Amino acid sequence: MPHPDDSCNPPGDRPGAEDPVIPAGLTLENIIDLTGEFEHLNELVLLQLEKDGGFTGPESYFNVVHPLLDLLEVEIRIRFHTGMGKQQMKLLIQDWIDEEISVLKSGRKR
């Protein structure tokens, strides 16, 4: 029997539903691991590295990674809401990465 409050919540937002809620207090690294978006994020990093002249050592890698992670963190802080599910977070991250890749490939400026 459905819970009386379920009519107000979409299926993915109900406690115990298919889309488990993202726990509070996770690090960005934990969130990326939890959502399985590490490889997708790495695709963005490698594309940015290529655009910036290629990998020339750890410093060039970190010069690309840190600003991208900072931007992703801001995006998550802006769009995150209490009760957000794992799938919703995955889609948030996927959309952000896809948009950044699109911008890089098109040569558009942000």
N, C-alpha and C positions, 0 to 999 in steps of 0.2 A: 504494500500500500504506500503511495507517495506521501512524503512529509507534507504537512499543511502549508508550509512556506514555499514549497517547490514551484508553485505556479508563478512566483515572482522572480525566480532565478532560471536562466537558461541551463540546460543539462550540464554543460561544462563548468558551470559556476557553483553547482551544488556540492556540499561537502561529501566526499566519498564517491563522486562521479568519476567518469573516465579521465578527466583532466585534473590531476592532483594539483592542489594549490601550492604555489611557490612559497616556501617558508621565508619569513623575514630574517634579515641579518646575513644573507649569503654574500660572499664576495663576487665580484665580476667573474673571476675565474670559475667559481662554483656554478654560477648561472650558465656560463658558456658550456661547461661540462654537462650540466644537468639537461640542457636543451639539445646537446649534440651538435652544436654549431661551430665547433673548433675548426674543422676542415674548411667550412664555408668562409669563416673569418680569415683563415690562412690564405685562401684564394685572393681575398681583397688585399691582404698584406703583400703578397707576392706581386700582384698587379701594380700596387703603388710603388714597390721597390723597383720594378722594371721601368716604370714611368720616371722615377727619380735617378735612373742611371745604373740600376742593377745592384746586386749585393756586393759590397766591398769590404764587409767585415761586420762583426757584431754591432759596432756603433751605427752603421747605416741601417741595420735591421731595427735596432731600438729607436732610432730617430723616426722610423715609420710606425712601428708598433705602438709606442706610447701615445702619440696624438690620436691615433685611431681608437685605441681603447678608451681614452678620455672622452672622445665624441660619443662612443657607444654608451658609456656610462651615463652621460648627460641625457641621451635619448631614453634610456631605461628609467632614469629618475623622473623624467617628465611624463612618460607614458605609463609607468607602473601604477597599479591600483591594488588596494587590499583585496585579497581573495583571487588575484590573478592566477590562472592555471598555467601549468607547464607548457601546454600546447600554445596558449595565448602568448606566453613569453617567447617561445620558439618562433612564432610568426612575427612578433615585434622585431626580434633580432634578424631574422631572415629578410624582412622587408627593408630594414635599415642597411644591411650589407648589400642587398641587391641594388638599392638606390645608389649607394656609394660606388659600386662596380659600374653601374650605368653611367654615372657622371665621369668616372675615369676613362671609360671606353669611348665616350662621346667627345671628350675634351672640353666639356662645359666647365665653367667655373662655379664654385659655390659662393 
